[in-house]
Amino acid sequence: MSVQADDSVRERVLREIISLAPRACEHVDERTDLEDDLGFESLTLVELALALEQAFDLPPLSEGDALEIATVGDVQQVVARMLAAGGQSAG
């Protein structure tokens, strides 16, 4: 994946996260915590995972991947890794 494509993926993931976040946060970056800063809970995290699967045409998130996600940057890395492993971008 090229740097430009990776940046595009990261920006799209960020937009999805912000649009689904239960709580607004003044500044959201890769260090923003999904639960503490943005108010995600188990159900909203599942909704986020489903939205990302649909937006990027990804297979369901594995339990191992889900357990390593705590920040916006973690989500961006997991999506980029899944795309690099053969997932197809939906747009």
C-alpha positions as CSV (number, residue, x, y, z in Angstrom):
1,M,0.0,0.0,0.0
2,S,1.5,3.4,-1.0
3,V,2.0,6.2,1.5
4,Q,-0.8,8.2,-0.2
5,A,-3.2,5.2,0.0
6,D,-2.3,4.6,3.6
7,D,-3.0,8.2,4.5
8,S,-6.3,8.0,2.6
9,V,-7.3,4.9,4.6
10,R,-6.3,6.5,7.9
11,E,-8.4,9.6,7.1
12,R,-11.4,7.5,6.1
13,V,-11.1,5.4,9.3
14,L,-10.8,8.7,11.3
15,R,-14.0,10.0,9.7
16,E,-15.9,6.8,10.5
17,I,-14.8,6.9,14.1
18,I,-15.7,10.5,14.5
19,S,-19.1,10.0,12.9
20,L,-20.0,7.1,15.2
21,A,-18.4,8.4,18.4
22,P,-20.9,8.7,21.3
23,R,-19.0,11.7,22.7
24,A,-17.5,14.7,20.8
25,C,-13.8,15.4,21.4
26,E,-12.2,18.6,20.5
27,H,-9.0,17.1,19.0
28,V,-9.0,13.5,17.7
29,D,-5.8,11.9,16.6
30,E,-4.1,8.5,16.6
31,R,-3.6,8.7,20.4
32,T,-7.3,9.4,21.2
33,D,-8.7,6.6,23.4
34,L,-11.9,5.1,22.0
35,E,-13.5,4.5,25.4
36,D,-12.1,7.2,27.7
37,D,-12.0,10.1,25.2
38,L,-14.8,9.2,22.7
39,G,-17.2,7.3,24.9
40,F,-17.3,4.0,22.9
41,E,-18.7,1.0,24.8
42,S,-19.1,-2.6,23.7
43,L,-22.1,-2.1,21.6
44,T,-20.8,1.1,19.9
45,L,-17.5,-0.7,19.3
46,V,-19.3,-3.5,17.5
47,E,-21.2,-0.9,15.4
48,L,-17.8,0.7,14.5
49,A,-16.4,-2.6,13.5
50,L,-19.4,-3.4,11.3
51,A,-19.2,0.1,9.7
52,L,-15.5,-0.3,8.9
53,E,-16.1,-3.8,7.5
54,Q,-18.7,-2.4,5.2
55,A,-16.8,0.8,4.3
56,F,-13.6,-1.1,3.4
57,D,-15.1,-4.5,2.3
58,L,-13.3,-6.3,5.1
59,P,-13.9,-9.7,6.6
60,P,-15.1,-9.7,10.2
61,L,-12.6,-8.5,12.8
62,S,-10.9,-11.3,14.7
63,E,-11.1,-11.5,18.4
64,G,-7.3,-11.1,18.6
65,D,-7.5,-7.9,16.5
66,A,-10.4,-6.6,18.6
67,L,-8.5,-7.1,21.8
68,E,-5.6,-5.0,20.7
69,I,-7.7,-2.0,19.8
70,A,-7.8,0.9,22.3
71,T,-7.0,4.1,20.3
72,V,-7.9,5.6,17.0
73,G,-4.4,4.7,15.8
74,D,-5.0,1.1,16.7
75,V,-8.1,1.0,14.5
76,Q,-6.2,2.7,11.7
77,Q,-3.4,0.1,11.9
78,V,-5.7,-2.9,12.0
79,V,-7.7,-1.7,9.0
80,A,-4.5,-0.9,7.0
81,R,-3.1,-4.3,7.9
82,M,-6.3,-6.1,6.9
83,L,-6.3,-4.3,3.6
84,A,-2.7,-5.1,3.0
85,A,-3.4,-8.8,3.7
86,G,-6.0,-8.9,0.9
87,G,-9.1,-7.0,1.9
88,Q,-10.6,-4.8,-0.8
89,S,-11.3,-1.1,-0.4
90,A,-14.9,-0.3,-1.1
91,G,-14.1,3.1,-2.5
